[in-house]
Amino acid sequence: MSSNRAKNEKIKRQYYHWLREAQNSSEKTVDAIKKALWVYDEFSNYEDLGLFDGNRAVEYKKWLAVRKHPKTGEKISPVTQYHYLRHLRAFLLWLSDKRGYRSRIFPSDIAFLNMDKKYAKAALDPTKQEYPPLSYVIALCRSIDIVTEIDRRDRALIAFTAISGARDEAISTLTLQCFDEQKLVIYQYKKYGVQTKFAKDITTYLMVFDQELLDYFLDWVKYLRQEKHASSSFPIFPQDKQECLRDNNVCFFAEHVDDKPWSGAGGIRKVFEKRAKAAGMDYYPPHKFRHLAIELARGKCHDLNELKAVSQNFGHENIETTMVSYGNFNATQIGKIIGEIDFQGKNTSKLTEKEKLEWIRKIKAL
C-alpha cells in the first residue's frame, strides 16, 4: 500500500469512528459512506486527500457523470451520483478542520461538489417513487409454498415489513422481547439491541391493512415460541442456519433457521429478491414496503391527531417527513384528487376561510 493510500485510510478510519460514536450512525450508513469514498479513491488514484481543490471537484463530477457500473456496464443513476457527492462533501468538511488539512482543504472548494439544482431535483423527485400495491404483498406471500421453516419465516418477514413499515436494519435486529402480542406493538428500543435510524427508540403499533398478513406474522411468532421454544432474546427473523460437513469441508445452508440474527439488512433484501424472482414478480426492496405502509396509513387518517400519531408510529419526529419525504402524490393520485375537487363550487359543505386558516395553524404546530 502506498504511503498516500495508507495515510488516507488512517484518517478515514477516524472519520468512521466519529460517525459511529459521535453521530450514532448505523453500520448501513457508514457502509454507504465508505462506498462513496472508495469511488473518489478510484477517480483520484488514491492521491493525498490534502490535494483536493475546486478543479478536482469539477473534474470528479464530470467523471462521475459518465462512470459505468462495474457489474452492469450502465451509467450510475443520478440518485447515486447525488449521494456520492453528498457523502464526499460531508467527509471533506469534517477533514478540513483537522490538523494537517486546515490550510489545504477549504470549504469554498468543497462547495464545488454540488449537483445542478434541476438535475438534483429530478434525481430526488419523490413523485417518482415506486412502491408495490397491497395486492402485490398479499400475492407474494401466497406464492410461497410452506415446506420448510425457512418458507414460513420468509412469508412472515414479507408480511411484517408491510404492516409495520419498519426499516430493514431494525427488522434484522428485532428479538421476541420486542413484540407485545396482546397490544400488537413492536418496541424498537436501543436497550433491546434494535438498530434504528439515529438510534431512536420507536414504539410501533402494527397496522392491520389486511388480516391475512397479520396472521402470517402471528403464526410465525407462535411457531417460534411453542415449537422452537425460543427465548425472549431469540431473533424474530433469524438467518438461515449454515451447516458444514467435516469430512470434505463443505458448507451449505440447511432448511431451518439459526438462533442468530442477520449481520445486516442484506440478508433480508436477498429474501425479498429471491421470493419475487421465484414468483415471477417484480422485485421491490424492503424500504419500498415502508413507502407503501406510510401511504396506506396516511390515507386512512381523518384528522390531524391521527396523522400525527401515524407519523410517530413510523419514527418520524416531524410530521413534515411523513408528508413530504414519503407523502408526495404520483401523477395518478394527483389526477384522482384533482378530479374529485369541486371547482365550480356546487358543494356547499366546503371549508370556510376561517376553517382553512385554522387547519394551516394546526399543521404548523405539529
C-alpha positions as CSV (number, residue, x, y, z in Angstrom):
1,M,0.0,0.0,0.0
2,S,1.4,3.4,-1.0
3,S,2.2,6.0,1.7
4,N,-0.6,8.3,0.4
5,R,-3.2,5.5,0.5
6,A,-2.2,4.4,4.0
7,K,-2.4,8.0,5.2
8,N,-5.9,8.4,3.6
9,E,-7.2,5.1,5.1
10,K,-6.0,6.1,8.6
11,I,-7.8,9.4,8.5
12,K,-10.9,7.8,7.0
13,R,-11.0,5.2,9.9
14,Q,-11.0,8.2,12.3
15,Y,-14.0,9.6,10.4
16,Y,-15.9,6.3,10.5
17,H,-15.3,6.1,14.3
18,W,-16.6,9.6,14.7
19,L,-19.7,8.8,12.7
20,R,-20.5,5.7,14.8
21,E,-19.7,7.2,18.2
22,A,-20.5,10.9,17.8
23,Q,-23.2,10.9,15.2
24,N,-24.8,7.5,16.2
25,S,-24.7,6.5,12.5
26,S,-25.7,2.9,11.7
27,E,-23.4,0.4,10.0
28,K,-25.6,0.7,7.0
29,T,-24.9,4.4,6.8
30,V,-21.2,4.0,7.4
31,D,-21.0,1.4,4.7
32,A,-22.7,3.7,2.2
33,I,-20.2,6.5,3.1
34,K,-17.3,4.0,2.7
35,K,-18.5,3.1,-0.8
36,A,-18.8,6.8,-1.8
37,L,-15.2,7.5,-0.6
38,W,-13.9,4.4,-2.4
39,V,-15.4,5.8,-5.6
40,Y,-13.5,9.0,-5.1
41,D,-10.3,7.0,-4.5
42,E,-10.9,5.3,-7.8
43,F,-11.1,8.7,-9.5
44,S,-8.1,10.2,-7.8
45,N,-6.0,7.0,-7.9
46,Y,-5.5,7.3,-4.1
47,E,-3.7,10.6,-4.2
48,D,-3.2,12.6,-1.0
49,L,-6.6,13.9,0.2
50,G,-5.0,17.2,1.0
51,L,-4.6,17.9,-2.7
52,F,-8.3,18.3,-3.1
53,D,-9.4,21.6,-4.6
54,G,-12.1,23.2,-6.7
55,N,-10.7,21.9,-10.0
56,R,-10.6,18.3,-8.8
57,A,-14.2,18.7,-7.6
58,V,-15.3,19.8,-11.1
59,E,-13.3,17.0,-12.8
60,Y,-14.7,14.4,-10.4
61,K,-18.3,15.4,-11.2
62,K,-17.6,15.1,-14.9
63,W,-16.0,11.7,-14.3
64,L,-18.9,10.5,-12.1
65,A,-21.5,11.5,-14.7
66,V,-20.0,9.1,-17.3
67,R,-18.7,6.4,-14.9
68,K,-20.2,3.0,-15.6
69,H,-21.2,0.4,-13.0
70,P,-18.5,-2.3,-13.0
71,K,-21.1,-5.1,-12.9
72,T,-23.9,-3.8,-15.2
73,G,-21.9,-1.6,-17.5
74,E,-24.5,1.1,-17.2
75,K,-24.1,4.7,-16.1
76,I,-24.7,5.1,-12.4
77,S,-28.1,6.8,-11.6
78,P,-28.5,10.5,-10.8
79,V,-29.7,9.5,-7.3
80,T,-26.4,7.5,-6.7
81,Q,-24.3,10.4,-8.0
82,Y,-26.1,12.8,-5.7
83,H,-25.4,10.6,-2.6
84,Y,-21.8,10.0,-3.6
85,L,-21.2,13.8,-3.8
86,R,-23.1,14.4,-0.6
87,H,-21.1,11.9,1.4
88,L,-17.8,13.1,0.0
89,R,-18.7,16.7,0.7
90,A,-19.5,15.9,4.4
91,F,-16.3,14.0,4.8
92,L,-14.1,16.8,3.4
93,L,-15.9,19.4,5.5
94,W,-15.0,17.2,8.6
95,L,-11.4,16.8,7.3
96,S,-10.9,20.5,6.6
97,D,-10.9,21.1,10.4
98,K,-8.3,18.5,11.2
99,R,-4.6,19.2,11.8
100,G,-2.6,18.9,8.6
101,Y,-5.6,19.7,6.4
102,R,-6.8,23.1,7.7
103,S,-4.5,25.0,5.4
104,R,-5.0,22.7,2.5
105,I,-8.7,22.0,2.1
106,F,-11.2,24.9,2.0
107,P,-15.0,25.0,2.3
108,S,-15.1,27.2,-0.8
109,D,-13.6,24.4,-2.8
110,I,-15.7,21.7,-1.2
111,A,-18.8,23.7,-2.3
112,F,-18.0,22.7,-5.9
113,L,-19.1,19.2,-5.0
114,N,-22.7,20.0,-5.7
115,M,-25.1,18.9,-8.4
116,D,-27.0,21.1,-10.8
117,K,-30.3,22.1,-8.9
118,K,-32.6,21.0,-11.7
119,Y,-30.6,17.7,-12.1
120,A,-30.7,17.1,-8.3
121,K,-34.4,17.9,-8.1
122,A,-35.2,15.4,-10.8
123,A,-33.0,12.8,-9.2
124,L,-34.7,13.1,-5.8
125,D,-38.3,13.8,-7.1
126,P,-40.5,11.9,-4.5
127,T,-43.3,11.7,-7.0
128,K,-41.2,9.2,-8.9
129,Q,-41.1,6.8,-6.0
130,E,-42.5,3.5,-7.0
131,Y,-43.7,1.0,-4.4
132,P,-45.9,-2.1,-4.6
133,P,-49.6,-2.1,-4.1
134,L,-51.1,-4.1,-1.2
135,S,-52.3,-6.7,-3.6
136,Y,-48.7,-7.4,-4.6
137,V,-47.7,-8.1,-1.0
138,I,-50.6,-10.5,-0.5
139,A,-49.9,-12.2,-3.8
140,L,-46.2,-12.5,-3.0
141,C,-46.9,-14.1,0.4
142,R,-49.4,-16.5,-1.1
143,S,-46.8,-17.6,-3.7
144,I,-44.6,-19.1,-1.0
145,D,-45.3,-22.9,-0.6
146,I,-44.7,-23.7,3.1
147,V,-42.5,-26.7,3.1
148,T,-39.7,-25.7,5.5
149,E,-39.5,-23.2,8.4
150,I,-37.4,-21.0,6.0
151,D,-40.5,-20.7,3.9
152,R,-42.6,-19.8,6.9
153,R,-40.1,-17.2,8.1
154,D,-39.9,-15.6,4.6
155,R,-43.7,-15.3,4.4
156,A,-43.9,-13.8,7.8
157,L,-41.0,-11.4,7.1
158,I,-42.6,-10.0,3.9
159,A,-46.0,-9.6,5.7
160,F,-44.4,-8.0,8.8
161,T,-42.5,-5.5,6.7
162,A,-45.7,-4.3,5.1
163,I,-47.8,-4.0,8.3
164,S,-45.1,-2.5,10.5
165,G,-43.4,-0.2,8.0
166,A,-40.2,-0.7,9.9
167,R,-36.8,-0.2,8.3
168,D,-34.9,-3.4,7.2
169,E,-32.0,-2.6,9.5
170,A,-34.3,-2.5,12.5
171,I,-36.2,-5.7,11.4
172,S,-32.9,-7.6,11.2
173,T,-32.2,-6.9,14.9
174,L,-35.6,-7.5,16.4
175,T,-36.0,-10.1,19.1
176,L,-39.1,-11.7,20.6
177,Q,-38.9,-9.5,23.6
178,C,-39.6,-6.5,21.3
179,F,-43.1,-7.8,20.5
180,D,-46.2,-7.5,22.7
181,E,-48.7,-9.8,21.1
182,Q,-51.6,-8.6,23.2
183,K,-51.2,-5.0,22.1
184,L,-49.7,-5.8,18.7
185,V,-46.9,-3.4,19.3
186,I,-43.2,-3.6,18.4
187,Y,-40.7,-1.9,20.7
188,Q,-37.8,-0.8,18.6
189,Y,-35.6,0.1,21.6
190,K,-31.9,0.5,21.8
191,K,-31.8,-1.4,25.1
192,Y,-33.1,-4.5,23.2
193,G,-30.4,-4.1,20.6
194,V,-32.6,-2.8,17.9
195,Q,-30.7,-0.7,15.3
196,T,-32.9,2.2,14.3
197,K,-32.0,5.3,12.3
198,F,-30.2,7.8,14.6
199,A,-30.6,5.2,17.4
200,K,-34.1,6.4,18.2
201,D,-36.5,4.5,20.4
202,I,-39.6,3.9,18.4
203,T,-42.9,2.3,19.6
204,T,-44.6,0.9,16.5
205,Y,-48.2,-0.5,16.6
206,L,-48.8,-3.0,13.8
207,M,-51.2,-1.6,11.2
208,V,-53.7,-4.3,10.1
209,F,-54.1,-3.4,6.4
210,D,-55.0,-7.0,5.8
211,Q,-55.8,-9.7,8.4
212,E,-54.1,-12.3,6.3
213,L,-50.8,-10.5,6.6
214,L,-51.1,-10.2,10.3
215,D,-52.0,-13.9,10.6
216,Y,-48.8,-14.9,8.7
217,F,-46.7,-12.9,11.2
218,L,-48.5,-14.2,14.3
219,D,-48.3,-17.7,13.1
220,W,-44.5,-17.4,12.8
221,V,-44.2,-15.9,16.3
222,K,-46.4,-18.8,17.7
223,Y,-44.2,-21.3,15.9
224,L,-41.0,-19.8,17.4
225,R,-42.4,-19.7,20.9
226,Q,-44.3,-23.0,21.0
227,E,-42.5,-25.3,18.5
228,K,-38.9,-24.0,18.8
229,H,-39.3,-22.9,22.5
230,A,-37.4,-19.7,21.6
231,S,-36.4,-17.4,24.5
232,S,-37.2,-13.7,24.6
233,S,-33.7,-12.9,23.2
234,F,-34.3,-15.1,20.1
235,P,-34.4,-13.1,16.9
236,I,-37.8,-12.7,15.3
237,F,-36.3,-13.2,11.9
238,P,-33.2,-15.3,12.3
239,Q,-30.7,-16.0,9.5
240,D,-30.6,-19.3,7.6
241,K,-28.6,-22.0,9.5
242,Q,-25.3,-22.9,7.9
243,E,-24.0,-26.5,8.4
244,C,-20.6,-27.9,7.4
245,L,-19.5,-31.5,6.6
246,R,-16.3,-32.2,8.5
247,D,-15.0,-34.8,6.0
248,N,-14.9,-32.7,2.9
249,N,-15.1,-29.3,4.5
250,V,-18.3,-28.4,2.5
251,C,-20.7,-25.9,4.0
252,F,-24.3,-25.4,2.9
253,F,-27.5,-23.7,4.2
254,A,-29.9,-26.0,5.9
255,E,-33.7,-25.9,5.6
256,H,-34.2,-24.3,9.0
257,V,-33.2,-21.1,10.8
258,D,-30.3,-20.4,13.1
259,D,-30.5,-18.9,16.5
260,K,-28.6,-15.8,15.3
261,P,-29.9,-12.7,13.6
262,W,-28.6,-11.5,10.2
263,S,-25.5,-9.4,10.4
264,G,-27.2,-6.6,8.5
265,A,-30.1,-5.9,6.2
266,G,-28.5,-7.5,3.2
267,G,-30.0,-10.9,4.1
268,I,-33.5,-9.5,4.3
269,R,-33.1,-7.9,0.9
270,K,-32.0,-11.2,-0.6
271,V,-35.1,-12.9,0.7
272,F,-37.3,-10.3,-0.9
273,E,-35.4,-10.6,-4.2
274,K,-35.4,-14.4,-4.2
275,R,-39.1,-14.7,-3.4
276,A,-40.1,-12.1,-6.1
277,K,-38.0,-14.0,-8.7
278,A,-39.5,-17.3,-7.7
279,A,-43.0,-15.9,-8.1
280,G,-42.2,-14.3,-11.4
281,M,-43.0,-10.8,-9.9
282,D,-41.2,-7.5,-10.0
283,Y,-38.7,-7.0,-7.2
284,Y,-39.2,-4.3,-4.6
285,P,-36.7,-3.8,-1.8
286,P,-38.0,-3.8,1.8
287,H,-37.8,0.0,2.0
288,K,-40.4,0.3,-0.7
289,F,-42.8,-1.6,1.6
290,R,-42.3,1.2,4.1
291,H,-43.4,3.7,1.5
292,L,-46.5,1.5,0.9
293,A,-47.3,1.3,4.6
294,I,-47.0,5.1,5.0
295,E,-49.2,5.7,2.0
296,L,-51.9,3.3,3.2
297,A,-51.8,4.6,6.8
298,R,-51.8,8.2,5.8
299,G,-54.8,7.6,3.5
300,K,-56.8,6.3,6.5
301,C,-56.3,9.5,8.6
302,H,-59.3,11.7,9.1
303,D,-57.8,14.4,11.3
304,L,-54.5,15.9,12.3
305,N,-54.3,13.9,15.5
306,E,-54.5,10.7,13.6
307,L,-51.9,12.0,11.1
308,K,-49.5,12.9,13.8
309,A,-49.9,9.5,15.5
310,V,-49.2,7.8,12.2
311,S,-46.1,9.9,11.7
312,Q,-44.8,9.0,15.2
313,N,-45.6,5.3,14.6
314,F,-43.1,5.3,11.8
315,G,-40.5,7.0,13.9
316,H,-40.8,10.5,12.4
317,E,-40.2,13.3,14.8
318,N,-41.7,15.8,12.4
319,I,-44.9,15.3,10.5
320,E,-43.3,17.1,7.6
321,T,-41.1,14.0,7.0
322,T,-44.2,11.8,6.6
323,M,-45.9,14.3,4.3
324,V,-43.0,15.4,2.1
325,S,-40.3,12.7,2.0
326,Y,-42.9,9.9,1.7
327,G,-46.1,11.7,1.1
328,N,-45.9,13.4,-2.3
329,F,-48.5,12.2,-4.7
330,N,-47.7,10.5,-8.0
331,A,-49.3,11.6,-11.3
332,T,-52.2,9.1,-10.9
333,Q,-53.0,10.1,-7.4
334,I,-52.9,13.8,-8.3
335,G,-55.3,13.2,-11.2
336,K,-57.7,11.3,-8.9
337,I,-57.7,14.0,-6.3
338,I,-58.0,16.9,-8.8
339,G,-60.8,15.1,-10.5
340,E,-62.8,15.0,-7.2
341,I,-62.4,18.7,-6.4
342,D,-65.5,20.8,-6.8
343,F,-64.0,23.7,-8.8
344,Q,-67.5,25.0,-9.7
345,G,-68.4,25.5,-6.1
346,K,-71.5,23.3,-6.2
347,N,-70.6,21.5,-2.9
348,T,-71.8,23.7,-0.1
349,S,-70.0,21.8,2.6
350,K,-66.6,23.2,1.7
351,L,-64.4,24.7,4.4
352,T,-64.7,28.4,5.2
353,E,-61.7,30.7,5.0
354,K,-61.6,30.7,8.8
355,E,-61.5,26.9,8.9
356,K,-58.7,26.8,6.3
357,L,-56.6,29.1,8.4
358,E,-57.2,27.0,11.5
359,W,-56.1,23.9,9.7
360,I,-52.9,25.7,8.5
361,R,-52.2,26.8,12.1
362,K,-52.6,23.3,13.4
363,I,-50.4,21.8,10.8
364,K,-47.6,24.3,11.6
365,A,-47.9,23.5,15.3
366,L,-47.4,19.7,14.8
